[in-house]
Every structure is written in structure tokens, then in C-alpha cells.
Amino acid sequence: MLSDLIPVVEEAGALALTHFGRLSAAEIAEKGHLDLVTVADRAVEALISARLGALFPEDGIYGEEGGRAAGTSGRVWVIDPIDGTFNFVRGGIDWGVSVGLFADGRPVLGAVLQPARGRLFAGGPDVGAWLDGRPLAALSPFRAGIASAGLGLGGGQPVADGMRAMAALRHGGRAMVRIGNCCTATMAELATGEIDGYVSCGESSWDVMGMWPVVTALGAVSTLEWADRGLEGRMRFLLGKPGFVAAFDEREIFGTDTI
């Protein structure tokens, strides 16, 4: 399946690049607070949905921009056509085309292309993790003295949630915090060893599905139980090296609220 998925993601990335840096104001719309959608998002999702529908007609489709197909196989392809649309619109390079396969109650396979960086991550627990066709090294042991964490806020999340999470991560000098406005880019930093873990204050399944199988193939663990929640709604979780996840208390980071 990975050999089928990668060409689809590469074609989608090439399409996204034709729009990058060329969008007019009329081609950009607001979906919500600090949440944008462009003609590029919709075109890329339509392309991916069509290609996967032809390759795997029995599988479902679940796309950020509304693409849906029920399927009969029990497998679902989860699509974020351009993760990091805000960065894409502003001309930043941290955005990506993300596709992941959800089956048996968990993410099992994924691919993320970062077209502006020229990098392709792909893999899953059963096939290993790859960057540009080369195997990625397993996650290194967690070192508390130089810990670094990525923090995902989301434009629609309360500011207080992010401040509480940042304070909990920084308390006692336990971790430096990065905020990059692109979930897949931050998870890619986990895959390459630049950070030790990722804290989500409210991502959606399409934000994480492409990179999740890659980082779990490298040894990442999470506080999220996929079998208990499925694909709908927003998610709070810790994801990273086992030592990172063990070092922090979700109640301290997220408070008593749940999603």
C-alpha cells in the first residue's frame, strides 16, 4: 500500500506547489478563527480522493475539506490536503500534504510530503519509517536536562489552554517549547530527533494521521487511546519518546477539561 500511496502524495504536492505563492485574496477564505482554506486545499483534496478512490474503491475517505466516502472495507484514508494552511498562505515553508490510513481502530500507515522543504516522510509500525527513501533511526533515549517539546494550539482553541500547557511544560525547566503552527511539521521534528515530544491542545484526526504511523514506528508512545474515540472531534494528547510522556502529567498540562 505504501508504494501506491507515495506517488499520490507526490502528485498532490506538485499540485500544491503550483498554487504556493500565487494565491489571490479571492482564493483564500476563513473557515473559523485563524483557520483558513484556499482553492489549493480543495483542489489537492479532490485529487487525493480521486486517486485513492480508484486505487482502493472499497476504502473510506475522510478529508478535512469535506471529502467523505463510507467504504466497505473498514479502512479509512484520512486526508489533510495542506496541513499548515496559514503558513502556506503567508509564504512559509512549514506545511505539508498529509495522508494516513486508519484501520483496526488505529493509524497504520502514513505519508507526509513537505513540498517546500523537499522532504517525504512515510511508513508505519509494520513497514518501518522512512525519510526520502532512507530508513529513519529509532527515537533516542529521553534526556530530561535538554528536553524540547512541540505544542499544538490550533486557532480555535482558548488561549488559556495553550498558556496552561506551556507553563506546565516549562515548569522547573523541564522542557523548552516550540510552537510552529503546523502539526505535521512539528511531528516531523519528533521523527528527526529535534524534539522529544508533541503536546496537542486540540488537533483533529486529519492533522496527525499522516505522521502518526511514522513516529510510532520509531518508538513513540501516546496518552491517546484511538480505540476509544475514532476520527471525529478534537483531541488532547501527549505523543513522544516514552520518557517524555512519562515525565509529564496530563492533568497539569490540560487541567480537568476533556475533549
Contacts in CASP RR format, 6 or more apart in sequence:
PFRMAT RR
TARGET T0000
AUTHOR 0000-0000-0000
METHOD contacts of the structure
MODEL  1
MLSDLIPVVEEAGALALTHFGRLSAAEIAEKGHLDLVTVADRAVEALISA
RLGALFPEDGIYGEEGGRAAGTSGRVWVIDPIDGTFNFVRGGIDWGVSVG
LFADGRPVLGAVLQPARGRLFAGGPDVGAWLDGRPLAALSPFRAGIASAG
LGLGGGQPVADGMRAMAALRHGGRAMVRIGNCCTATMAELATGEIDGYVS
CGESSWDVMGMWPVVTALGAVSTLEWADRGLEGRMRFLLGKPGFVAAFDE
REIFGTDTI
1 101 0 8 1.000
1 109 0 8 1.000
2 109 0 8 1.000
2 110 0 8 1.000
2 111 0 8 1.000
2 122 0 8 1.000
2 123 0 8 1.000
2 127 0 8 1.000
4 55 0 8 1.000
4 56 0 8 1.000
5 52 0 8 1.000
5 99 0 8 1.000
5 100 0 8 1.000
5 101 0 8 1.000
5 109 0 8 1.000
5 110 0 8 1.000
5 111 0 8 1.000
5 122 0 8 1.000
6 111 0 8 1.000
6 120 0 8 1.000
6 122 0 8 1.000
8 48 0 8 1.000
8 51 0 8 1.000
8 52 0 8 1.000
8 55 0 8 1.000
8 99 0 8 1.000
9 48 0 8 1.000
9 97 0 8 1.000
9 99 0 8 1.000
9 111 0 8 1.000
9 112 0 8 1.000
9 113 0 8 1.000
9 120 0 8 1.000
9 122 0 8 1.000
10 113 0 8 1.000
10 120 0 8 1.000
11 47 0 8 1.000
11 51 0 8 1.000
12 44 0 8 1.000
12 47 0 8 1.000
12 48 0 8 1.000
12 51 0 8 1.000
12 81 0 8 1.000
12 97 0 8 1.000
12 99 0 8 1.000
12 113 0 8 1.000
13 44 0 8 1.000
13 96 0 8 1.000
13 97 0 8 1.000
13 113 0 8 1.000
13 115 0 8 1.000
14 115 0 8 1.000
15 40 0 8 1.000
15 43 0 8 1.000
15 44 0 8 1.000
15 47 0 8 1.000
16 40 0 8 1.000
16 44 0 8 1.000
16 81 0 8 1.000
16 82 0 8 1.000
16 88 0 8 1.000
16 96 0 8 1.000
16 97 0 8 1.000
16 115 0 8 1.000
17 115 0 8 1.000
17 116 0 8 1.000
19 27 0 8 1.000
19 38 0 8 1.000
19 39 0 8 1.000
19 40 0 8 1.000
19 43 0 8 1.000
20 40 0 8 1.000
20 88 0 8 1.000
20 91 0 8 1.000
20 115 0 8 1.000
20 116 0 8 1.000
21 91 0 8 1.000
23 38 0 8 1.000
23 39 0 8 1.000
23 40 0 8 1.000
23 89 0 8 1.000
27 38 0 8 1.000
27 39 0 8 1.000
27 40 0 8 1.000
28 36 0 8 1.000
28 37 0 8 1.000
28 38 0 8 1.000
28 89 0 8 1.000
29 36 0 8 1.000
29 37 0 8 1.000
29 38 0 8 1.000
30 36 0 8 1.000
30 37 0 8 1.000
31 37 0 8 1.000
32 156 0 8 1.000
33 155 0 8 1.000
33 156 0 8 1.000
34 86 0 8 1.000
34 154 0 8 1.000
34 155 0 8 1.000
34 156 0 8 1.000
35 85 0 8 1.000
35 154 0 8 1.000
35 155 0 8 1.000
35 156 0 8 1.000
36 85 0 8 1.000
36 86 0 8 1.000
36 89 0 8 1.000
37 65 0 8 1.000
37 85 0 8 1.000
38 82 0 8 1.000
38 85 0 8 1.000
38 88 0 8 1.000
38 89 0 8 1.000
40 81 0 8 1.000
40 82 0 8 1.000
40 88 0 8 1.000
41 64 0 8 1.000
41 65 0 8 1.000
41 81 0 8 1.000
41 82 0 8 1.000
41 85 0 8 1.000
42 65 0 8 1.000
42 81 0 8 1.000
43 81 0 8 1.000
44 81 0 8 1.000
44 82 0 8 1.000
44 97 0 8 1.000
45 63 0 8 1.000
45 64 0 8 1.000
45 65 0 8 1.000
45 66 0 8 1.000
45 67 0 8 1.000
45 79 0 8 1.000
45 81 0 8 1.000
48 77 0 8 1.000
48 79 0 8 1.000
48 81 0 8 1.000
48 97 0 8 1.000
48 99 0 8 1.000
49 61 0 8 1.000
49 63 0 8 1.000
49 67 0 8 1.000
49 69 0 8 1.000
49 79 0 8 1.000
52 59 0 8 1.000
52 61 0 8 1.000
52 77 0 8 1.000
52 99 0 8 1.000
53 59 0 8 1.000
53 61 0 8 1.000
53 69 0 8 1.000
56 73 0 8 1.000
56 75 0 8 1.000
56 77 0 8 1.000
58 71 0 8 1.000
58 72 0 8 1.000
58 73 0 8 1.000
58 75 0 8 1.000
59 69 0 8 1.000
59 71 0 8 1.000
59 73 0 8 1.000
59 74 0 8 1.000
59 75 0 8 1.000
59 76 0 8 1.000
59 77 0 8 1.000
59 101 0 8 1.000
60 69 0 8 1.000
60 70 0 8 1.000
60 71 0 8 1.000
60 73 0 8 1.000
60 74 0 8 1.000
60 75 0 8 1.000
60 76 0 8 1.000
60 77 0 8 1.000
61 67 0 8 1.000
61 68 0 8 1.000
61 69 0 8 1.000
61 71 0 8 1.000
61 76 0 8 1.000
61 77 0 8 1.000
61 79 0 8 1.000
62 68 0 8 1.000
62 76 0 8 1.000
62 77 0 8 1.000
62 78 0 8 1.000
62 79 0 8 1.000
62 102 0 8 1.000
62 205 0 8 1.000
62 206 0 8 1.000
62 231 0 8 1.000
63 78 0 8 1.000
63 79 0 8 1.000
63 80 0 8 1.000
63 81 0 8 1.000
63 206 0 8 1.000
64 79 0 8 1.000
64 80 0 8 1.000
64 81 0 8 1.000
64 204 0 8 1.000
64 206 0 8 1.000
65 81 0 8 1.000
67 79 0 8 1.000
74 103 0 8 1.000
75 101 0 8 1.000
75 102 0 8 1.000
75 103 0 8 1.000
76 101 0 8 1.000
76 102 0 8 1.000
76 103 0 8 1.000
76 231 0 8 1.000
77 99 0 8 1.000
77 100 0 8 1.000
77 101 0 8 1.000
77 102 0 8 1.000
78 99 0 8 1.000
78 100 0 8 1.000
78 101 0 8 1.000
78 102 0 8 1.000
78 107 0 8 1.000
78 205 0 8 1.000
78 206 0 8 1.000
78 209 0 8 1.000
78 210 0 8 1.000
78 231 0 8 1.000
79 98 0 8 1.000
79 99 0 8 1.000
79 100 0 8 1.000
79 206 0 8 1.000
80 96 0 8 1.000
80 97 0 8 1.000
80 98 0 8 1.000
80 99 0 8 1.000
80 184 0 8 1.000
80 206 0 8 1.000
80 207 0 8 1.000
80 209 0 8 1.000
80 210 0 8 1.000
81 97 0 8 1.000
82 88 0 8 1.000
82 95 0 8 1.000
82 96 0 8 1.000
82 97 0 8 1.000
83 95 0 8 1.000
83 96 0 8 1.000
83 97 0 8 1.000
83 98 0 8 1.000
83 112 0 8 1.000
83 182 0 8 1.000
83 183 0 8 1.000
83 184 0 8 1.000
83 185 0 8 1.000
83 206 0 8 1.000
83 207 0 8 1.000
84 94 0 8 1.000
84 95 0 8 1.000
84 96 0 8 1.000
84 181 0 8 1.000
84 182 0 8 1.000
84 183 0 8 1.000
84 184 0 8 1.000
84 185 0 8 1.000
85 95 0 8 1.000
86 181 0 8 1.000
87 93 0 8 1.000
87 94 0 8 1.000
87 95 0 8 1.000
87 181 0 8 1.000
87 182 0 8 1.000
88 95 0 8 1.000
92 116 0 8 1.000
93 114 0 8 1.000
93 116 0 8 1.000
93 117 0 8 1.000
94 114 0 8 1.000
94 116 0 8 1.000
94 117 0 8 1.000
94 180 0 8 1.000
94 181 0 8 1.000
94 182 0 8 1.000
94 185 0 8 1.000
95 114 0 8 1.000
95 115 0 8 1.000
95 116 0 8 1.000
95 182 0 8 1.000
95 185 0 8 1.000
96 112 0 8 1.000
96 113 0 8 1.000
96 114 0 8 1.000
96 115 0 8 1.000
96 182 0 8 1.000
96 184 0 8 1.000
96 185 0 8 1.000
97 112 0 8 1.000
97 113 0 8 1.000
97 115 0 8 1.000
98 110 0 8 1.000
98 111 0 8 1.000
98 112 0 8 1.000
98 184 0 8 1.000
98 206 0 8 1.000
98 207 0 8 1.000
98 209 0 8 1.000
98 210 0 8 1.000
98 211 0 8 1.000
99 110 0 8 1.000
99 111 0 8 1.000
99 112 0 8 1.000
99 209 0 8 1.000
99 210 0 8 1.000
100 107 0 8 1.000
100 109 0 8 1.000
100 110 0 8 1.000
100 111 0 8 1.000
100 209 0 8 1.000
100 210 0 8 1.000
100 212 0 8 1.000
100 213 0 8 1.000
101 107 0 8 1.000
101 108 0 8 1.000
101 109 0 8 1.000
101 110 0 8 1.000
101 209 0 8 1.000
101 213 0 8 1.000
102 108 0 8 1.000
102 205 0 8 1.000
102 209 0 8 1.000
102 226 0 8 1.000
102 230 0 8 1.000
102 231 0 8 1.000
105 226 0 8 1.000
105 227 0 8 1.000
105 230 0 8 1.000
106 226 0 8 1.000
106 227 0 8 1.000
107 208 0 8 1.000
107 209 0 8 1.000
107 210 0 8 1.000
107 212 0 8 1.000
107 213 0 8 1.000
107 216 0 8 1.000
107 226 0 8 1.000
108 124 0 8 1.000
108 125 0 8 1.000
108 126 0 8 1.000
108 213 0 8 1.000
109 123 0 8 1.000
109 124 0 8 1.000
109 126 0 8 1.000
109 127 0 8 1.000
109 213 0 8 1.000
110 122 0 8 1.000
110 123 0 8 1.000
110 124 0 8 1.000
110 209 0 8 1.000
110 210 0 8 1.000
110 211 0 8 1.000
110 212 0 8 1.000
110 213 0 8 1.000
110 214 0 8 1.000
111 120 0 8 1.000
111 121 0 8 1.000
111 122 0 8 1.000
111 123 0 8 1.000
111 210 0 8 1.000
112 120 0 8 1.000
112 121 0 8 1.000
112 122 0 8 1.000
112 184 0 8 1.000
112 187 0 8 1.000
112 188 0 8 1.000
112 210 0 8 1.000
112 211 0 8 1.000
112 214 0 8 1.000
113 119 0 8 1.000
113 120 0 8 1.000
113 121 0 8 1.000
114 120 0 8 1.000
114 121 0 8 1.000
114 184 0 8 1.000
114 185 0 8 1.000
114 188 0 8 1.000
118 132 0 8 1.000
119 131 0 8 1.000
119 132 0 8 1.000
119 188 0 8 1.000
120 130 0 8 1.000
120 131 0 8 1.000
120 132 0 8 1.000
120 133 0 8 1.000
121 129 0 8 1.000
121 130 0 8 1.000
121 131 0 8 1.000
121 136 0 8 1.000
121 188 0 8 1.000
121 191 0 8 1.000
121 211 0 8 1.000
121 214 0 8 1.000
122 129 0 8 1.000
122 130 0 8 1.000
122 133 0 8 1.000
122 214 0 8 1.000
123 129 0 8 1.000
123 130 0 8 1.000
123 213 0 8 1.000
123 214 0 8 1.000
123 217 0 8 1.000
124 213 0 8 1.000
124 214 0 8 1.000
124 216 0 8 1.000
124 217 0 8 1.000
125 213 0 8 1.000
125 216 0 8 1.000
125 217 0 8 1.000
127 217 0 8 1.000
128 135 0 8 1.000
128 217 0 8 1.000
129 135 0 8 1.000
129 136 0 8 1.000
129 191 0 8 1.000
129 214 0 8 1.000
129 215 0 8 1.000
129 217 0 8 1.000
129 218 0 8 1.000
130 136 0 8 1.000
130 214 0 8 1.000
131 191 0 8 1.000
131 192 0 8 1.000
136 191 0 8 1.000
136 192 0 8 1.000
136 214 0 8 1.000
136 218 0 8 1.000
137 218 0 8 1.000
138 218 0 8 1.000
138 219 0 8 1.000
139 190 0 8 1.000
139 193 0 8 1.000
139 215 0 8 1.000
139 218 0 8 1.000
139 219 0 8 1.000
139 220 0 8 1.000
139 240 0 8 1.000
139 241 0 8 1.000
140 193 0 8 1.000
140 241 0 8 1.000
141 241 0 8 1.000
141 243 0 8 1.000
142 196 0 8 1.000
142 241 0 8 1.000
142 242 0 8 1.000
142 243 0 8 1.000
142 244 0 8 1.000
142 247 0 8 1.000
143 196 0 8 1.000
144 174 0 8 1.000
144 247 0 8 1.000
147 174 0 8 1.000
147 175 0 8 1.000
147 176 0 8 1.000
147 196 0 8 1.000
147 244 0 8 1.000
147 247 0 8 1.000
148 175 0 8 1.000
148 176 0 8 1.000
148 177 0 8 1.000
148 178 0 8 1.000
148 194 0 8 1.000
148 195 0 8 1.000
148 196 0 8 1.000
148 197 0 8 1.000
149 169 0 8 1.000
149 175 0 8 1.000
149 176 0 8 1.000
149 177 0 8 1.000
149 178 0 8 1.000
149 195 0 8 1.000
149 196 0 8 1.000
149 197 0 8 1.000
149 198 0 8 1.000
149 199 0 8 1.000
149 244 0 8 1.000
150 177 0 8 1.000
150 178 0 8 1.000
150 179 0 8 1.000
150 180 0 8 1.000
150 186 0 8 1.000
150 189 0 8 1.000
150 190 0 8 1.000
150 195 0 8 1.000
150 197 0 8 1.000
150 198 0 8 1.000
150 199 0 8 1.000
151 162 0 8 1.000
151 165 0 8 1.000
151 166 0 8 1.000
151 169 0 8 1.000
151 177 0 8 1.000
151 178 0 8 1.000
151 179 0 8 1.000
151 198 0 8 1.000
151 199 0 8 1.000
151 201 0 8 1.000
152 179 0 8 1.000
152 180 0 8 1.000
152 183 0 8 1.000
152 186 0 8 1.000
152 198 0 8 1.000
152 199 0 8 1.000
152 200 0 8 1.000
152 201 0 8 1.000
152 202 0 8 1.000
152 203 0 8 1.000
153 161 0 8 1.000
153 162 0 8 1.000
153 179 0 8 1.000
153 201 0 8 1.000
153 202 0 8 1.000
154 201 0 8 1.000
154 202 0 8 1.000
154 203 0 8 1.000
157 201 0 8 1.000
157 202 0 8 1.000
157 234 0 8 1.000
161 201 0 8 1.000
161 254 0 8 1.000
161 257 0 8 1.000
162 201 0 8 1.000
164 253 0 8 1.000
164 254 0 8 1.000
164 255 0 8 1.000
165 199 0 8 1.000
165 201 0 8 1.000
165 253 0 8 1.000
165 254 0 8 1.000
166 177 0 8 1.000
168 248 0 8 1.000
168 249 0 8 1.000
168 252 0 8 1.000
168 253 0 8 1.000
169 175 0 8 1.000
169 177 0 8 1.000
169 199 0 8 1.000
169 248 0 8 1.000
169 253 0 8 1.000
170 176 0 8 1.000
170 177 0 8 1.000
171 252 0 8 1.000
174 247 0 8 1.000
174 248 0 8 1.000
175 196 0 8 1.000
175 244 0 8 1.000
175 248 0 8 1.000
178 186 0 8 1.000
178 189 0 8 1.000
178 195 0 8 1.000
180 186 0 8 1.000
183 198 0 8 1.000
183 200 0 8 1.000
183 203 0 8 1.000
183 207 0 8 1.000
183 208 0 8 1.000
183 211 0 8 1.000
184 207 0 8 1.000
184 208 0 8 1.000
184 210 0 8 1.000
184 211 0 8 1.000
186 195 0 8 1.000
186 198 0 8 1.000
187 198 0 8 1.000
187 208 0 8 1.000
187 211 0 8 1.000
187 212 0 8 1.000
187 214 0 8 1.000
187 215 0 8 1.000
187 239 0 8 1.000
188 211 0 8 1.000
189 195 0 8 1.000
190 196 0 8 1.000
190 197 0 8 1.000
190 198 0 8 1.000
190 215 0 8 1.000
190 220 0 8 1.000
190 239 0 8 1.000
190 240 0 8 1.000
191 211 0 8 1.000
191 214 0 8 1.000
191 215 0 8 1.000
191 218 0 8 1.000
196 240 0 8 1.000
196 241 0 8 1.000
196 243 0 8 1.000
196 244 0 8 1.000
197 220 0 8 1.000
197 238 0 8 1.000
197 239 0 8 1.000
197 240 0 8 1.000
197 241 0 8 1.000
197 244 0 8 1.000
197 245 0 8 1.000
198 238 0 8 1.000
198 239 0 8 1.000
198 240 0 8 1.000
199 237 0 8 1.000
199 238 0 8 1.000
199 239 0 8 1.000
199 248 0 8 1.000
199 253 0 8 1.000
200 208 0 8 1.000
200 235 0 8 1.000
200 236 0 8 1.000
200 237 0 8 1.000
200 238 0 8 1.000
200 239 0 8 1.000
201 236 0 8 1.000
201 254 0 8 1.000
202 234 0 8 1.000
202 235 0 8 1.000
202 236 0 8 1.000
202 259 0 8 1.000
203 234 0 8 1.000
203 235 0 8 1.000
204 233 0 8 1.000
204 234 0 8 1.000
204 235 0 8 1.000
205 230 0 8 1.000
205 231 0 8 1.000
205 232 0 8 1.000
205 233 0 8 1.000
205 235 0 8 1.000
208 235 0 8 1.000
208 239 0 8 1.000
212 239 0 8 1.000
215 239 0 8 1.000
215 240 0 8 1.000
216 222 0 8 1.000
219 241 0 8 1.000
219 242 0 8 1.000
220 239 0 8 1.000
220 240 0 8 1.000
220 241 0 8 1.000
221 239 0 8 1.000
221 240 0 8 1.000
221 241 0 8 1.000
221 242 0 8 1.000
221 245 0 8 1.000
222 237 0 8 1.000
222 238 0 8 1.000
222 239 0 8 1.000
222 240 0 8 1.000
222 245 0 8 1.000
223 237 0 8 1.000
223 238 0 8 1.000
223 239 0 8 1.000
223 245 0 8 1.000
223 250 0 8 1.000
224 235 0 8 1.000
224 237 0 8 1.000
224 239 0 8 1.000
229 235 0 8 1.000
233 259 0 8 1.000
234 259 0 8 1.000
235 259 0 8 1.000
236 250 0 8 1.000
236 254 0 8 1.000
236 258 0 8 1.000
236 259 0 8 1.000
238 244 0 8 1.000
238 245 0 8 1.000
238 248 0 8 1.000
238 250 0 8 1.000
238 253 0 8 1.000
239 245 0 8 1.000
END
